[in-house]
């Protein structure tokens, strides 16, 4: 029963509290406690001064004892203040001050005592701090008190020091009532406006706080995978390094690069690719521990931070990562397998900030030689990367300074030995360094975005050279140039090629563009649209290094392929390897059935040429006839062969 009684009291207190201090919704409980304590300290000082004055008078009145009792009450209430009692104590304090004021008025001249000015002030404060449930009864009580004091003077219960007639006393009562009501109403209006403004401000602050929280969430977390992103990683990194160092450990900065994500997007659609990233993120999250955290930076790049006791533990986490991603992902009825590579930098040895560690982990990643491989950063890698950077700068200058040169390797009809055209091959004679291999600078040009400018230059120079051959008496020679997948990214390759043909004055059917098999699975629609536009103008297409890639026959018709170039890795072993012989035979037979021209690259001796000719290989290219030659030497080659062979005429 006692517990039930206490619970009822607690419920009543909660119900009463909602009617008390209006400002409580705008301040925290601690702030309200501190504010009330400050008010009570000031009140204590004021009451103390009044009590001292009262006791120092010639005659000690009952008011002096009332003031002293009030001090005791204030002290008691001060120590009862808690976050749960501020509302009740505020109401008790206001009612106590009103009663104290009325008592002083009763004992000291009634309505003519200076204490009466306290009443309007108390009403203003009560309106500002409490609800109508509190201040309206206070107002009625004060008006009733003024009326009662007038009545008490009329019947002789009190005797004011200043003698006035009863009418004047009642008039003063009415005046004071009007003044107090006036102050109360004005305080109500101002308080309502003030509270409305505070509510609006509070609402806006809450909205702003929510927006800031959402912005921080969006700013610190990847919206697709819901993993923390690069920004949050940057914020956490220094603390994680310090934590690892304090434990005598290192922090492994692990960059995971998911391979072939673009191909997956192109094959299955971006929705499947996005869901794949979500599923990869879920698996990587299973690796999270107190010492392991996972981040998604952008696209196919994930970062794992791992506190490691030694090098072997860092190797262990890379193996766990590969185990997490190698099992097939079931997405939209597809079983998708992914592969990737890992680069690892170690803090604090390899750096202590995000930019440095990320850069070095990427350098290590660049040196991974296979799928599902990993590499730790080593200082020699940085030297190689620096050399590549300098090479990239020199490559940009090479375009500007026209340091490139085209070499031409003849293509020969194997049925009669006639030269039918040539393939243009770029060479870079770097000043003070000599010849730079195309295998080095072409890859670098693709990575740095310079490949488009190089292709523009090759297209113009190669078409001009072919036109020159025509003018020299070889009107049916064609020219072939190699393209990179990067050439298609801007979408302006047709315009670039057409411009080169127009400037050279060369008909489109004399130009052949060579593609690789790997290009045909990268953004198929974007490439196919441009290929179709070029083909419609008469430009032909060849698949270079056929047999080394995906060898998807559907691409041959989709991309209007007219020529297959058999990779030289098969051609060079055709006399020794039965396996390579059958591969070449199958490619030739397939091309014949599809009406596609076949070309064998890398023919270096007559035995190989004869064997390929017996398989009905149509065109050969290799050192048997000539290595790639500069433009002037290629013209000499054409001139020297006119007495031995005929130039093949192709309509």
C-alpha positions in Angstrom: 0.0 0.0 0.0 2.9 2.4 0.8 4.5 1.7 -2.5 1.1 2.3 -4.3 0.7 5.6 -2.4 4.2 6.7 -3.3 3.6 5.9 -7.0 0.4 8.0 -7.0 2.3 10.9 -5.5 5.0 10.5 -8.2 2.4 10.5 -10.9 0.7 13.6 -9.5 4.1 15.3 -9.4 4.7 14.4 -13.1 1.2 15.7 -14.0 1.8 19.0 -12.1 5.3 19.4 -13.6 3.9 19.7 -17.1 2.1 22.9 -16.0 5.1 24.5 -14.4 8.1 26.3 -15.8 7.5 27.0 -19.5 11.1 27.6 -20.2 11.9 24.1 -19.1 11.5 22.9 -22.7 14.2 25.3 -23.8 16.8 24.5 -21.2 18.4 21.4 -20.0 17.6 20.1 -16.5 21.1 21.1 -15.3 20.7 24.6 -16.6 17.3 25.0 -14.9 18.8 23.9 -11.6 21.7 26.4 -11.9 19.3 29.2 -12.9 17.0 28.5 -9.9 19.9 28.3 -7.5 21.3 31.7 -8.8 17.8 33.3 -8.3 17.6 31.9 -4.8 21.0 33.2 -3.9 20.0 36.7 -5.1 16.7 36.4 -3.2 18.6 35.3 -0.1 20.8 38.4 -0.3 17.7 40.7 -0.7 15.8 39.1 2.2 18.9 39.3 4.4 19.3 43.0 3.7 15.6 43.6 4.5 15.9 41.6 7.7 18.9 43.5 8.8 17.2 46.8 8.2 14.1 45.6 10.1 16.1 44.4 13.2 18.2 47.6 13.2 15.0 49.8 13.5 14.0 51.3 16.9 11.0 49.0 17.0 11.2 45.4 15.9 8.1 44.5 14.0 6.6 41.1 13.3 7.7 41.6 9.7 11.4 41.2 10.8 10.6 37.8 12.2 8.7 36.9 9.0 11.7 37.9 6.9 13.9 35.8 9.1 11.6 32.8 8.7 11.6 33.3 5.0 15.4 33.1 5.0 15.2 29.7 6.7 12.6 28.6 4.1 14.8 29.7 1.2 17.8 27.9 2.6 15.8 24.7 3.0 14.4 24.9 -0.5 17.8 25.7 -1.9 19.1 22.3 -0.8 16.0 20.5 -2.0 16.6 21.6 -5.6 17.2 18.7 -8.1 16.4 18.3 -11.8 13.1 16.7 -10.7 12.0 19.4 -8.2 12.8 22.7 -9.9 9.2 23.1 -11.2 7.6 22.5 -7.8 10.1 24.6 -5.9 9.7 27.5 -8.3 5.9 27.5 -7.6 6.4 27.2 -3.9 8.9 30.1 -3.9 6.5 32.4 -5.8 3.6 31.6 -3.6 5.8 32.0 -0.5 6.9 35.5 -1.6 3.3 36.6 -2.3 2.2 35.4 1.2 5.2 37.1 2.8 4.3 40.4 1.0 0.7 40.1 2.1 1.8 39.5 5.7 4.0 42.6 5.6 1.2 44.7 4.1 -1.1 43.4 6.9 1.3 44.5 9.6 2.5 47.7 8.0 0.0 50.3 6.8 -1.8 48.0 4.4 -2.1 49.3 0.9 0.2 52.3 1.6 3.2 50.2 2.5 6.1 50.2 -0.1 6.0 46.4 -0.2 3.0 46.5 -2.4 5.2 47.2 -5.4 6.5 43.6 -5.1 3.1 42.2 -6.2 3.2 43.4 -9.8 6.8 42.2 -10.1 5.9 38.8 -8.7 3.0 38.6 -11.2 5.3 39.4 -14.1 7.8 36.7 -13.0 5.1 34.1 -12.5 3.7 34.8 -16.0 7.2 34.4 -17.5 8.1 31.3 -15.5 4.9 29.4 -14.9 1.7 28.3 -16.7 -1.8 29.6 -16.3 -2.6 26.9 -13.8 -0.2 28.8 -11.4 -0.3 32.5 -12.2 -4.1 32.9 -12.6 -4.8 31.7 -9.1 -2.0 34.0 -7.9 -3.7 37.0 -9.7 -7.1 36.2 -8.1 -5.5 35.7 -4.7 -3.7 39.1 -5.0 -6.9 41.0 -6.1 -8.8 39.3 -3.3 -6.1 40.3 -0.8 -6.3 44.0 -2.0 -10.1 43.9 -1.5 -9.8 42.3 1.9 -7.2 44.9 3.0 -9.6 47.6 2.0 -12.4 45.9 3.9 -10.1 45.3 6.9 -9.3 49.1 7.0 -13.1 49.9 6.7 -14.1 47.7 9.7 -11.0 48.7 11.7 -9.0 45.5 11.6 -5.9 47.4 10.5 -5.0 51.0 11.2 -2.8 52.6 8.5 -0.1 55.2 9.6 -1.5 57.5 6.9 -5.0 58.4 7.8 -7.4 58.4 4.9 -11.1 58.0 4.4 -12.6 54.7 3.4 -13.4 55.9 -0.1 -9.8 56.8 -0.8 -8.6 53.4 0.5 -11.0 51.5 -1.7 -10.0 53.7 -4.6 -6.3 52.7 -3.9 -7.4 49.1 -3.8 -9.0 49.4 -7.2 -6.0 51.3 -8.7 -3.6 48.7 -7.5 -5.8 45.9 -8.9 -6.0 47.6 -12.2 -2.2 48.1 -12.3 -1.5 44.5 -11.3 -4.0 43.2 -14.0 -2.4 45.5 -16.5 1.1 44.3 -15.8 -0.2 40.7 -15.8 -1.9 41.0 -19.1 1.1 42.7 -20.8 3.4 40.1 -19.3 1.1 37.4 -20.7 1.1 38.9 -24.2 4.9 39.3 -24.2 5.4 35.9 -22.6 3.3 34.2 -25.2 5.1 36.0 -28.0 8.5 35.2 -26.4 7.5 31.6 -25.9 6.2 31.3 -29.5 9.5 32.7 -30.7 11.5 30.3 -28.5 9.5 27.4 -29.8 10.1 28.4 -33.4 13.8 28.9 -32.7 13.9 25.5 -30.9 12.1 23.8 -33.7 14.5 25.3 -36.3 17.5 24.3 -34.1 16.2 20.8 -33.9 15.6 20.7 -37.7 19.1 22.1 -38.2 20.6 19.7 -35.8 18.9 16.8 -37.7 20.1 18.1 -41.0 23.6 18.5 -39.7 23.5 14.9 -38.3 22.1 13.7 -41.7 24.8 15.7 -43.5 27.5 14.2 -41.3 26.0 10.7 -41.9 26.1 11.3 -45.6 29.5 12.9 -45.5 31.1 10.2 -43.4 29.4 7.1 -44.8 29.0 5.7 -48.3 25.3 5.8 -49.2 25.4 2.5 -51.1 27.3 0.2 -48.8 26.7 2.1 -45.6 30.4 1.7 -44.8 32.4 4.6 -43.4 34.1 6.5 -46.2 37.4 8.2 -46.9 36.6 11.3 -44.8 35.8 9.3 -41.7 38.9 7.1 -42.3 40.9 10.3 -42.4 39.4 11.4 -39.0 40.0 8.1 -37.3 43.5 7.3 -38.8 45.7 9.3 -36.4 43.9 7.9 -33.3 44.2 4.3 -34.6 47.9 4.8 -35.3 48.4 6.2 -31.8 46.4 3.3 -30.3 48.5 0.8 -32.2 51.7 2.4 -31.2 50.7 2.5 -27.5 50.3 -1.2 -27.7 53.6 -1.7 -29.5 51.8 -2.7 -32.7 51.7 -1.5 -36.3 48.7 -0.4 -38.3 48.3 -2.1 -41.7 46.6 0.1 -44.3 45.2 -2.4 -46.7 43.7 -1.3 -50.1 41.5 -3.9 -51.8 40.8 -3.3 -55.5 37.9 -5.3 -57.0 38.7 -6.3 -60.6 36.4 -6.2 -63.6 33.6 -4.3 -61.9 33.0 -2.2 -65.1 32.6 -5.4 -67.1 30.1 -6.7 -64.6 28.2 -3.5 -64.9 28.2 -3.7 -68.6 27.2 -7.3 -68.7 24.6 -7.5 -66.0 23.6 -3.9 -65.5 24.6 -1.2 -62.9 21.9 -2.4 -60.4 23.6 -5.8 -60.2 27.0 -4.1 -59.9 25.8 -1.9 -57.1 24.2 -4.9 -55.3 27.5 -6.7 -55.7 29.3 -3.9 -53.9 26.8 -4.1 -51.1 27.3 -7.8 -50.7 31.1 -7.4 -50.8 30.7 -4.8 -48.0 28.6 -7.2 -46.0 31.3 -9.9 -46.2 34.1 -7.6 -45.4 32.1 -6.4 -42.3 32.3 -9.9 -40.9 36.1 -9.2 -40.5 35.5 -6.2 -38.3 36.8 -6.5 -34.7 38.1 -4.1 -32.1 41.4 -4.0 -34.0 40.0 -4.2 -37.6 37.8 -1.6 -39.4 36.5 -1.5 -42.9 35.9 1.5 -45.2 34.6 2.0 -48.7 36.4 4.8 -50.5 35.0 4.9 -54.0 33.9 2.6 -56.8 35.8 -0.7 -56.5 38.2 0.5 -53.7 37.8 -0.8 -50.1 40.3 0.0 -47.3 40.8 -2.2 -44.2 42.8 -0.9 -41.2 44.2 -3.6 -39.1 46.2 -3.4 -35.9 48.9 -6.1 -36.3 51.5 -7.5 -33.9 53.7 -8.6 -36.7 54.1 -9.1 -40.5 52.5 -12.5 -40.4 49.3 -11.2 -38.8 49.1 -8.7 -41.7 49.4 -11.5 -44.2 46.7 -13.4 -42.3 44.2 -10.6 -42.7 44.9 -10.4 -46.5 44.1 -14.1 -46.7 40.9 -13.6 -44.8 39.9 -10.8 -47.2 40.4 -13.0 -50.2 38.5 -15.8 -48.5 35.6 -13.4 -48.0 35.3 -12.3 -51.6 36.2 -15.4 -53.6 33.0 -17.4 -53.0 30.4 -16.6 -55.7 27.8 -13.9 -55.0 24.2 -14.8 -55.7 22.6 -11.6 -57.1 19.4 -11.4 -59.2 19.7 -15.1 -60.2 23.3 -14.7 -61.2 26.3 -16.4 -59.6 29.0 -13.8 -59.9 32.6 -14.5 -59.1 34.9 -11.6 -58.4 38.7 -11.3 -58.0 40.9 -8.5 -56.8 44.3 -7.5 -55.6 45.6 -6.0 -52.3 48.3 -3.4 -51.6 49.5 -3.0 -48.1 51.3 0.0 -46.4 52.3 -0.1 -42.8 52.0 2.8 -40.3 54.0 4.5 -39.0 56.9 3.2 -41.1 55.4 4.0 -44.5 53.6 7.1 -43.3 51.2 8.5 -40.7 48.6 10.3 -42.8 45.9 9.1 -45.2 47.4 10.6 -48.4 50.8 9.0 -47.8 49.5 5.6 -46.8 47.0 5.4 -49.5 49.5 6.4 -52.1 52.0 3.8 -51.0 49.3 1.1 -50.7 48.4 1.9 -54.3 52.0 1.7 -55.4 52.1 -1.8 -53.8 48.8 -2.6 -55.5 50.2 -1.6 -58.9 53.0 -4.2 -58.4 50.6 -7.1 -57.8 51.2 -9.4 -60.7 48.0 -11.6 -60.5 44.4 -11.8 -59.4 44.0 -12.6 -55.7 47.5 -11.5 -55.1 48.9 -9.1 -52.5 52.0 -6.9 -52.2 53.5 -5.0 -49.3 55.0 -1.6 -50.1 58.7 -1.5 -50.5 60.9 1.6 -50.9 62.1 0.5 -54.3 58.5 0.6 -55.5 58.4 4.3 -54.7 61.5 4.9 -56.8 59.9 3.1 -59.7 56.7 5.1 -59.2 58.7 8.3 -59.2 60.4 7.3 -62.4 57.0 6.6 -64.0 55.8 10.0 -62.8 58.8 11.7 -64.5 58.2 9.5 -67.6 54.5 10.7 -67.7 55.7 14.4 -67.6 58.2 13.7 -70.4 55.4 11.9 -72.3 53.3 15.1 -72.2 56.2 17.1 -73.5 56.8 14.5 -76.2 53.3 15.2 -77.6 54.0 18.9 -77.6 57.5 18.6 -79.0 56.5 15.9 -81.6 59.1 13.4 -80.4 57.1 10.5 -81.7 57.7 8.7 -85.0 55.7 6.1 -86.9 57.2 2.9 -88.2 55.5 0.7 -90.7 55.5 -3.1 -91.1 54.2 -4.5 -94.4 51.3 -7.0 -94.6 51.8 -9.5 -97.4 49.3 -11.7 -99.3 50.5 -15.3 -98.7 49.0 -16.5 -102.0 51.2 -14.4 -104.3 53.6 -12.4 -102.0 52.1 -9.0 -102.8 52.3 -6.2 -100.3 48.7 -5.1 -99.6 49.3 -2.6 -96.8 51.0 -1.9 -93.6 50.5 -1.5 -89.9 51.5 1.8 -88.3 53.5 1.3 -85.0 54.5 4.2 -82.8 58.0 4.8 -81.5 59.3 7.3 -79.0 62.9 8.5 -79.3 63.2 10.3 -76.0 65.9 13.0 -76.0 68.9 12.0 -73.9 67.4 8.6 -73.1 66.9 6.9 -76.5 64.0 4.6 -77.6 61.3 4.0 -75.1 59.3 0.7 -75.5 55.6 1.2 -76.6 54.7 -1.4 -73.9 55.9 1.1 -71.3 54.6 4.5 -72.6 51.3 3.3 -74.2 50.1 1.9 -70.8 51.3 5.1 -69.1 49.5 7.2 -71.7 46.3 5.3 -71.1 46.6 5.8 -67.3 47.4 9.5 -67.6 44.7 10.3 -70.2 47.2 11.3 -72.9 46.3 8.4 -75.2 43.7 10.4 -77.0 46.2 13.0 -78.1 48.6 10.3 -79.2 45.8 8.6 -81.2 45.0 11.9 -82.8 48.6 12.3 -83.9 48.9 8.7 -85.1 45.7 8.9 -87.1 46.8 12.0 -89.0 50.4 10.9 -89.6 49.3 7.4 -90.7 46.6 8.6 -93.2 49.1 11.2 -94.6 51.7 8.4 -95.1 49.1 6.2 -96.9 48.1 9.0 -99.1 51.8 9.6 -100.0 52.2 6.0 -101.0 49.2 6.3 -103.3 50.8 9.4 -104.9 54.1 7.5 -105.3 52.4 4.8 -107.4 51.0 2.4 -104.9 47.3 3.4 -105.0 45.9 0.3 -103.4 47.9 0.1 -100.1 45.9 0.3 -96.9 47.0 1.4 -93.4 46.1 -0.1 -90.1 46.4 1.7 -86.7 45.9 0.3 -83.2 43.3 1.8 -80.8 43.0 1.8 -77.0 39.8 1.4 -75.0 40.6 4.9 -73.7 40.1 6.2 -77.2 36.4 5.4 -77.0 35.8 7.0 -73.6 35.2 10.6 -74.7 32.8 9.5 -77.4 34.5 11.6 -80.1 36.6 9.0 -81.8 34.6 9.0 -85.1 35.1 12.8 -85.4 38.8 12.5 -84.7 39.2 9.8 -87.4 37.1 11.6 -89.9 39.1 14.8 -89.4 42.3 12.9 -90.0 41.0 11.3 -93.2 39.8 14.7 -94.5 43.1 16.4 -93.8 45.0 13.6 -95.5 42.6 13.4 -98.4 42.4 9.6 -97.9 39.3 7.5 -98.7 37.9 5.8 -95.6 38.1 2.2 -97.0 41.9 2.4 -97.0 41.9 2.7 -93.2 41.7 -0.3 -90.8 41.3 0.1 -87.0 42.7 -2.6 -84.8 40.9 -3.5 -81.6 41.8 -6.0 -78.9 39.4 -8.7 -77.6 39.5 -7.3 -74.0 38.2 -3.9 -75.3 35.0 -5.5 -76.6 33.7 -6.4 -73.2 34.3 -2.9 -71.7 31.3 -0.6 -72.1 29.9 -2.5 -75.1 27.2 -0.2 -76.0 29.3 3.0 -75.9 32.0 1.3 -78.1 29.6 -0.3 -80.5 27.9 3.0 -81.3 31.1 4.6 -82.3 32.3 1.5 -84.2 29.0 1.5 -86.2 29.4 5.1 -87.1 32.9 4.5 -88.3 31.9 1.4 -90.2 29.1 3.2 -92.0 31.7 5.5 -93.6 33.7 2.5 -94.9 36.3 2.1 -92.3 37.1 -1.6 -91.5 37.9 -3.2 -88.2 40.3 -6.0 -87.2 40.6 -8.0 -83.9 44.3 -7.9 -82.8 45.9 -10.8 -80.9 42.9 -13.1 -81.5 42.9 -16.2 -79.4 44.6 -14.7 -76.4 41.5 -13.1 -74.8 37.8 -13.9 -74.5 37.3 -14.9 -78.2 33.6 -14.3 -78.1 32.3 -15.0 -81.6 29.2 -12.9 -81.0 31.4 -9.8 -80.9 32.7 -10.4 -84.4 29.3 -9.5 -86.0 28.3 -7.0 -83.3 31.4 -4.9 -84.1 31.5 -5.4 -87.8 34.9 -7.2 -87.7 36.4 -7.9 -91.1 39.8 -9.2 -90.1 41.2 -11.5 -87.4 44.9 -11.2 -86.6 46.2 -14.5 -85.1 48.5 -13.7 -82.2 52.2 -14.2 -82.8 52.5 -16.4 -79.7 50.7 -19.1 -81.6 52.4 -18.4 -84.9 56.0 -18.7 -83.6 55.3 -22.2 -82.1 53.3 -23.6 -85.0 56.1 -25.8 -86.1 56.9 -27.2 -82.7 53.5 -27.2 -80.9 50.7 -29.4 -82.1 48.4 -27.5 -79.8 49.2 -24.1 -81.3 48.9 -25.6 -84.8 45.3 -26.8 -84.1 44.4 -23.4 -82.6 45.6 -21.6 -85.7 43.8 -24.1 -87.9 40.5 -23.6 -86.0 40.8 -19.9 -86.2 41.4 -19.9 -90.0 38.6 -22.3 -90.6 36.2 -20.2 -88.5 37.2 -17.0 -90.3 36.6 -18.7 -93.6 33.2 -19.8 -92.6 32.3 -16.3 -91.4 33.8 -14.6 -94.5 36.4 -12.8 -92.4 40.0 -12.2 -93.5 42.7 -13.8 -91.4 46.2 -12.4 -90.7 49.1 -14.2 -89.1 51.5 -12.0 -87.1 55.1 -12.8 -86.2 56.1 -14.9 -89.3 59.9 -15.1 -89.3 60.8 -17.9 -91.7 59.6 -19.5 -94.9 58.8 -22.8 -93.2 56.2 -21.0 -91.0 54.9 -19.1 -93.9 54.4 -22.2 -96.0 52.7 -24.1 -93.2 50.3 -21.2 -92.7 49.7 -20.9 -96.4 48.8 -24.6 -96.5 46.2 -23.9 -93.8 44.7 -21.2 -96.1 46.0 -18.3 -94.0 45.5 -15.3 -96.3 47.8 -12.6 -95.0 51.1 -12.6 -93.2 53.1 -10.1 -91.3 56.6 -10.4 -89.7 60.3 -10.2 -89.9 60.4 -12.6 -92.8 59.6 -9.7 -95.1 60.6 -6.7 -93.0 60.8 -5.4 -89.5 58.9 -2.1 -88.8 60.5 0.7 -90.8 60.6 4.5 -90.6 58.5 6.2 -93.2 61.4 6.9 -95.7 62.8 3.4 -95.4 59.3 1.9 -95.9 59.0 3.8 -99.1 62.4 2.4 -100.2 61.1 -1.1 -99.3 58.1 -0.6 -101.5 60.2 0.6 -104.4 62.7 -2.3 -104.1 59.9 -4.8 -104.2 58.1 -3.5 -107.2 60.5 -5.4 -109.5 59.9 -8.7 -107.6 56.2 -8.6 -106.7 53.0 -6.9 -107.8 51.1 -4.6 -105.5 47.8 -6.3 -104.6 44.8 -4.4 -105.9 41.9 -4.6 -103.5 38.5 -3.1 -104.3 
